[in-house]
Amino acid sequence: MSLVINWVISGIAIVIAAYLLPGVKLQGGFKAALLTALVLGLINAFIKPVLSLLTLPLTILTLGLFSLVLNALLIMLVTKIVPGFQVQGFWWALAFSVVLTLVNWVLSVFRQ
């Protein structure tokens, strides 16, 4: 049950982040947000660890800032997979990544 609650919270966070950023479009409403949360969760679970390991030297060299770039690139990958989710470029994907992290954190604080 906790997994479903976290999924819904992530969907709400995606809706809020898309509302706050004009370069991010979420067509299809909450259904598209839930699909985006699912795909992003799967990508973060399976693809991101491999890419993080492969880019570890670059991440160390940039003092961790390359992880933000990696997050933005993975969000751009999600836009290619989910039909109702659009990001208008790399910088909007980077901003979406930061805003999504903050909104998820705030919502998780209220959950406890």
Backbone as a printed PyTorch tensor [residue, N CA C, xyz], in Angstrom:
tensor([[[  0.8280,  -1.1900,   0.0000],
         [  0.0000,   0.0000,   0.0000],
         [  0.8740,   1.2560,   0.0000]],

        [[  2.0050,   1.1850,   0.6630],
         [  2.9160,   2.3250,   0.7280],
         [  3.4490,   2.6820,  -0.6630]],

        [[  3.6540,   1.6740,  -1.4970],
         [  4.1300,   1.9200,  -2.8590],
         [  3.1110,   2.7190,  -3.6600]],

        [[  1.8480,   2.3930,  -3.5050],
         [  0.7830,   3.1150,  -4.2120],
         [  0.6980,   4.5610,  -3.7070]],

        [[  0.8310,   4.7460,  -2.4130],
         [  0.7910,   6.0990,  -1.8480],
         [  1.9540,   6.9320,  -2.3630]],

        [[  3.1480,   6.3370,  -2.4030],
         [  4.3120,   7.0530,  -2.9410],
         [  4.1380,   7.3820,  -4.4170]],

        [[  3.5120,   6.4890,  -5.1620],
         [  3.2560,   6.7040,  -6.5840],
         [  2.2960,   7.8740,  -6.7800]],

        [[  1.2430,   7.9200,  -5.9820],
         [  0.2700,   9.0170,  -6.0820],
         [  0.9160,  10.3400,  -5.6670]],

        [[  1.7380,  10.3100,  -4.6200],
         [  2.4400,  11.5250,  -4.1920],
         [  3.3680,  12.0090,  -5.2980]],

        [[  4.0520,  11.0990,  -5.9610],
         [  4.9170,  11.4850,  -7.0780],
         [  4.1000,  12.0710,  -8.2200]],

        [[  2.9240,  11.5120,  -8.4720],
         [  2.0430,  12.0600,  -9.4970],
         [  1.5950,  13.4700,  -9.1610]],

        [[  1.2510,  13.6970,  -7.9110],
         [  0.8590,  15.0370,  -7.4720],
         [  2.0370,  16.0040,  -7.6080]],

        [[  3.2300,  15.5380,  -7.2510],
         [  4.4230,  16.3840,  -7.3730],
         [  4.6890,  16.7420,  -8.8230]],

        [[  4.4580,  15.8180,  -9.7340],
         [  4.6590,  16.0910, -11.1590],
         [  3.6470,  17.1190, -11.6500]],

        [[  2.4060,  17.0170, -11.1990],
         [  1.3870,  18.0040, -11.5850],
         [  1.7710,  19.3890, -11.0740]],

        [[  2.2270,  19.4660,  -9.8330],
         [  2.6080,  20.7580,  -9.2550],
         [  3.8130,  21.3440,  -9.9850]],

        [[  4.8270,  20.5090, -10.2310],
         [  6.0350,  20.9880, -10.9170],
         [  5.7080,  21.4430, -12.3370]],

        [[  4.8380,  20.7100, -13.0290],
         [  4.4520,  21.1000, -14.3830],
         [  3.6450,  22.3980, -14.3720]],

        [[  2.8690,  22.6140, -13.3200],
         [  2.1080,  23.8500, -13.2010],
         [  3.0340,  25.0460, -12.9630]],

        [[  4.0890,  24.8350, -12.1840],
         [  4.9970,  25.9210, -11.8350],
         [  5.9320,  26.3210, -12.9770]],

        [[  6.2420,  25.3960, -13.8630],
         [  7.2150,  25.6570, -14.9290],
         [  6.5140,  25.7680, -16.2780]],

        [[  6.6120,  26.9140, -16.9430],
         [  5.9240,  27.0760, -18.2310],
         [  6.5230,  26.2360, -19.3540]],

        [[  7.7270,  25.7550, -19.2150],
         [  8.3510,  24.9450, -20.2610],
         [  8.0290,  23.4700, -20.1660]],

        [[  7.1890,  23.1090, -19.1920],
         [  6.7960,  21.7110, -19.0010],
         [  5.2960,  21.6130, -19.2010]],

        [[  4.8850,  20.7490, -20.1050],
         [  3.4640,  20.5730, -20.4060],
         [  3.0350,  19.1690, -20.0110]],

        [[  1.9010,  19.0940, -19.3490],
         [  1.3410,  17.8230, -18.9240],
         [ -0.0620,  17.7270, -19.5060]],

        [[ -0.1640,  17.0930, -20.6670],
         [ -1.4600,  16.9380, -21.3160],
         [ -2.0160,  15.5760, -20.9320]],

        [[ -3.2590,  15.5350, -20.6000],
         [ -3.8520,  14.2830, -20.1780],
         [ -4.1250,  14.2500, -18.6850]],

        [[ -3.8180,  15.3230, -17.9920],
         [ -4.1670,  15.4540, -16.5880],
         [ -3.4040,  14.5180, -15.6710]],

        [[ -4.1060,  14.0820, -14.6420],
         [ -3.4770,  13.2890, -13.6010],
         [ -3.0840,  11.9010, -14.1010]],

        [[ -3.8120,  11.4010, -15.0890],
         [ -3.4610,  10.0940, -15.6580],
         [ -2.0690,  10.1410, -16.2910]],

        [[ -1.7850,  11.2010, -17.0170],
         [ -0.4570,  11.3620, -17.6100],
         [  0.6020,  11.5620, -16.5320]],

        [[  0.2420,  12.2350, -15.4420],
         [  1.1860,  12.4350, -14.3420],
         [  1.5210,  11.1070, -13.6690]],

        [[  0.5160,  10.2540, -13.4940],
         [  0.7760,   8.9420, -12.8980],
         [  1.6340,   8.0720, -13.8180]],

        [[  1.3760,   8.1410, -15.1170],
         [  2.1980,   7.3920, -16.0660],
         [  3.6230,   7.9330, -16.0800]],

        [[  3.7680,   9.2440, -16.0080],
         [  5.0940,   9.8570, -15.9430],
         [  5.8220,   9.4280, -14.6760]],

        [[  5.1160,   9.4050, -13.5510],
         [  5.7210,   8.9800, -12.2840],
         [  6.1650,   7.5200, -12.3620]],

        [[  5.3550,   6.6880, -13.0050],
         [  5.6990,   5.2750, -13.1460],
         [  6.9440,   5.0960, -14.0100]],

        [[  6.9580,   5.7270, -15.1640],
         [  8.1010,   5.6000, -16.0740],
         [  9.3580,   6.1970, -15.4440]],

        [[  9.2280,   7.3510, -14.8040],
         [ 10.3760,   7.9690, -14.1530],
         [ 10.9000,   7.0980, -13.0170]],

        [[ 10.0070,   6.4830, -12.2780],
         [ 10.4170,   5.5710, -11.2110],
         [ 11.1530,   4.3570, -11.7460]],

        [[ 10.6550,   3.7890, -12.8460],
         [ 11.3270,   2.6280, -13.4480],
         [ 12.6960,   3.0060, -14.0030]],

        [[ 12.7770,   4.1640, -14.6410],
         [ 14.0640,   4.6260, -15.1690],
         [ 15.0420,   4.8840, -14.0260]],

        [[ 14.5540,   5.4990, -12.9480],
         [ 15.4260,   5.7580, -11.8030],
         [ 15.8510,   4.4730, -11.1010]],

        [[ 15.0390,   3.4340, -11.1990],
         [ 15.3740,   2.1730, -10.5400],
         [ 16.3310,   1.3130, -11.3620]],

        [[ 16.2110,   1.3500, -12.6890],
         [ 16.9820,   0.4190, -13.5100],
         [ 18.0870,   1.0650, -14.3440]],

        [[ 17.8200,   2.2090, -14.9290],
         [ 18.7970,   2.8220, -15.8350],
         [ 19.7350,   3.7750, -15.0970]],

        [[ 19.2010,   4.5610, -14.1760],
         [ 20.0170,   5.5710, -13.5020],
         [ 21.1950,   4.9870, -12.7180]],

        [[ 21.0360,   3.8730, -12.0020],
         [ 22.2070,   3.3460, -11.2950],
         [ 23.3580,   2.9610, -12.2250]],

        [[ 23.0230,   2.4180, -13.3740],
         [ 24.0670,   2.0380, -14.3350],
         [ 24.7550,   3.2840, -14.8810]],

        [[ 23.9610,   4.2750, -15.2660],
         [ 24.5420,   5.5150, -15.7880],
         [ 25.3320,   6.2630, -14.7180]],

        [[ 24.8500,   6.2210, -13.4760],
         [ 25.5810,   6.8820, -12.3890],
         [ 26.9410,   6.2240, -12.1770]],

        [[ 26.9740,   4.9270, -12.2740],
         [ 28.2450,   4.2160, -12.1140],
         [ 29.1930,   4.5130, -13.2720]],

        [[ 28.6510,   4.5680, -14.4800],
         [ 29.4930,   4.8400, -15.6470],
         [ 30.0260,   6.2670, -15.6620]],

        [[ 29.2600,   7.1890, -15.1240],
         [ 29.6720,   8.5980, -15.1370],
         [ 30.2370,   9.0500, -13.7900]],

        [[ 30.5680,   8.1050, -12.9420],
         [ 31.0920,   8.4520, -11.6180],
         [ 32.3450,   9.3330, -11.6710]],

        [[ 33.3110,   9.0650, -12.5410],
         [ 34.4710,   9.9690, -12.5840],
         [ 34.0900,  11.4140, -12.9400]],

        [[ 33.1820,  11.5600, -13.8830],
         [ 32.7420,  12.9020, -14.2650],
         [ 31.9670,  13.5720, -13.1330]],

        [[ 31.1740,  12.7970, -12.4170],
         [ 30.4290,  13.3330, -11.2800],
         [ 31.3800,  13.7870, -10.1720]],

        [[ 32.4150,  13.0100,  -9.9320],
         [ 33.4060,  13.3920,  -8.9200],
         [ 34.1560,  14.6410,  -9.3650]],

        [[ 34.5030,  14.6840, -10.6370],
         [ 35.2420,  15.8250, -11.1730],
         [ 34.4450,  17.1270, -11.0620]],

        [[ 33.1400,  17.0360, -11.2320],
         [ 32.2860,  18.2370, -11.1660],
         [ 31.6730,  18.4340,  -9.7800]],

        [[ 32.1860,  17.7020,  -8.7950],
         [ 31.7130,  17.7890,  -7.4080],
         [ 30.2170,  17.4890,  -7.2880]],

        [[ 29.7350,  16.5540,  -8.0640],
         [ 28.3500,  16.1170,  -7.9800],
         [ 27.3750,  16.8330,  -8.8840]],

        [[ 27.8050,  17.8910,  -9.5420],
         [ 26.8770,  18.6480, -10.3890],
         [ 26.4480,  17.8800, -11.6340]],

        [[ 27.2580,  16.9250, -12.0730],
         [ 26.8660,  16.1630, -13.2510],
         [ 25.6460,  15.2860, -12.9770]],

        [[ 25.3840,  14.9850, -11.7140],
         [ 24.1880,  14.2060, -11.4010],
         [ 22.9210,  14.9870, -11.7620]],

        [[ 22.9760,  16.3190, -11.6690],
         [ 21.8420,  17.1360, -12.1160],
         [ 21.6420,  17.0220, -13.6230]],

        [[ 22.7560,  17.0090, -14.3520],
         [ 22.6870,  16.8490, -15.8040],
         [ 22.1140,  15.4750, -16.1530]],

        [[ 22.5430,  14.4580, -15.4250],
         [ 22.0340,  13.1090, -15.6580],
         [ 20.5340,  13.0390, -15.3950]],

        [[ 20.0770,  13.6850, -14.3180],
         [ 18.6380,  13.7300, -14.0320],
         [ 17.8670,  14.4110, -15.1630]],

        [[ 18.4010,  15.5120, -15.6710],
         [ 17.7310,  16.2300, -16.7620],
         [ 17.6700,  15.3670, -18.0130]],

        [[ 18.7340,  14.6530, -18.3110],
         [ 18.7380,  13.7740, -19.4870],
         [ 17.7430,  12.6310, -19.3340]],

        [[ 17.6130,  12.1130, -18.1410],
         [ 16.6320,  11.0470, -17.9170],
         [ 15.2070,  11.5660, -18.0090]],

        [[ 14.9810,  12.7990, -17.5870],
         [ 13.6520,  13.3960, -17.7440],
         [ 13.3430,  13.6020, -19.2260]],

        [[ 14.3490,  13.9790, -19.9910],
         [ 14.1350,  14.1160, -21.4390],
         [ 13.8390,  12.7530, -22.0730]],

        [[ 14.4130,  11.6870, -21.5290],
         [ 14.0800,  10.3420, -21.9970],
         [ 12.6280,  10.0060, -21.6870]],

        [[ 12.1530,  10.4110, -20.5260],
         [ 10.7500,  10.1800, -20.1530],
         [  9.8140,  10.8930, -21.1250]],

        [[ 10.1980,  12.0790, -21.5880],
         [  9.3480,  12.8020, -22.5400],
         [  9.2140,  12.0450, -23.8550]],

        [[ 10.2180,  11.2600, -24.2040],
         [ 10.1380,  10.4560, -25.4300],
         [  9.2360,   9.2440, -25.2460]],

        [[  9.0670,   8.7820, -24.0080],
         [  8.3050,   7.5630, -23.7360],
         [  6.8380,   7.8720, -23.4340]],

        [[  6.5890,   8.8790, -22.6040],
         [  5.2220,   9.1960, -22.1620],
         [  4.6090,  10.2010, -23.1290]],

        [[  3.4930,   9.8580, -23.7700],
         [  2.9230,  10.7500, -24.7880],
         [  2.3330,  12.0520, -24.2440]],

        [[  1.8490,  12.1070, -23.0250],
         [  1.2160,  13.3180, -22.5190],
         [  2.1310,  14.2320, -21.7330]],

        [[  3.4260,  13.9680, -21.7560],
         [  4.3920,  14.7380, -20.9700],
         [  5.4210,  15.3330, -21.9140]],

        [[  5.5590,  16.6720, -21.8770],
         [  6.4970,  17.3510, -22.7680],
         [  7.3510,  18.3410, -21.9910]],

        [[  8.6320,  18.3530, -22.3190],
         [  9.5650,  19.3270, -21.7650],
         [ 10.2160,  20.0210, -22.9510]],

        [[ 10.3100,  21.3480, -22.9170],
         [ 10.7400,  22.1120, -24.0810],
         [ 12.2450,  22.2670, -24.2250]],

        [[ 13.0210,  21.4770, -23.5670],
         [ 14.4600,  21.5530, -23.7440],
         [ 15.2100,  21.1200, -22.5010]],

        [[ 16.5220,  21.1200, -22.6270],
         [ 17.3750,  20.6500, -21.5430],
         [ 17.2370,  21.4950, -20.2870]],

        [[ 17.2290,  22.8180, -20.4330],
         [ 17.1850,  23.6860, -19.2590],
         [ 15.8690,  23.5580, -18.5090]],

        [[ 14.7660,  23.3460, -19.2330],
         [ 13.4860,  23.1170, -18.5710],
         [ 13.4910,  21.7570, -17.8790]],

        [[ 14.1480,  20.7740, -18.4800],
         [ 14.2590,  19.4650, -17.8400],
         [ 15.0810,  19.5660, -16.5590]],

        [[ 16.1380,  20.3660, -16.5870],
         [ 16.9540,  20.5730, -15.3930],
         [ 16.1420,  21.2760, -14.2990]],

        [[ 15.4130,  22.3080, -14.6920],
         [ 14.5670,  23.0230, -13.7280],
         [ 13.4720,  22.1050, -13.1870]],

        [[ 12.8770,  21.2890, -14.0610],
         [ 11.8440,  20.3510, -13.6360],
         [ 12.4060,  19.3480, -12.6320]],

        [[ 13.6180,  18.9000, -12.8690],
         [ 14.2580,  17.9620, -11.9500],
         [ 14.4240,  18.5630, -10.5670]],

        [[ 14.8820,  19.7940, -10.5090],
         [ 15.0900,  20.4620,  -9.2190],
         [ 13.7540,  20.7240,  -8.5280]],

        [[ 12.7780,  21.2580,  -9.2660],
         [ 11.4690,  21.5600,  -8.6840],
         [ 10.7710,  20.2750,  -8.2420]],

        [[ 10.8680,  19.2270,  -9.0330],
         [ 10.2460,  17.9550,  -8.6800],
         [ 10.8490,  17.3890,  -7.4000]],

        [[ 12.1400,  17.4980,  -7.2600],
         [ 12.7990,  17.0310,  -6.0400],
         [ 12.3050,  17.8150,  -4.8250]],

        [[ 12.2270,  19.1280,  -4.9540],
         [ 11.7550,  19.9600,  -3.8400],
         [ 10.3000,  19.6800,  -3.4870]],

        [[  9.4480,  19.5680,  -4.4990],
         [  8.0210,  19.3140,  -4.2480],
         [  7.8310,  17.9320,  -3.6370]],

        [[  8.5590,  16.9290,  -4.1300],
         [  8.4860,  15.5940,  -3.5430],
         [  8.9120,  15.6150,  -2.0850]],

        [[  9.9500,  16.3840,  -1.7890],
         [ 10.4240,  16.4820,  -0.4120],
         [  9.3690,  17.1190,   0.4860]],

        [[  8.7670,  18.2130,   0.0200],
         [  7.7350,  18.8920,   0.8160],
         [  6.5420,  17.9740,   1.0410]],

        [[  6.1020,  17.2890,  -0.0080],
         [  4.9560,  16.3850,   0.1400],
         [  5.2770,  15.2000,   1.0510]],

        [[  6.5000,  14.7140,   1.0150],
         [  6.8660,  13.6020,   1.8940],
         [  6.9520,  14.0520,   3.3420]],

        [[  7.3050,  15.3170,   3.5820],
         [  7.3140,  15.8310,   4.9530],
         [  5.8860,  15.8620,   5.5120]],

        [[  4.9270,  16.2660,   4.6890],
         [  3.5480,  16.3040,   5.1390],
         [  2.9540,  14.9190,   5.3080]],

        [[  3.4910,  13.9220,   4.6330],
         [  2.9850,  12.5520,   4.7230],
         [  3.2720,  11.9510,   6.0880]],

        [[  4.3770,  12.3490,   6.6940],
         [  4.7710,  11.7290,   7.9730],
         [  4.0020,  12.2540,   9.1070]]])
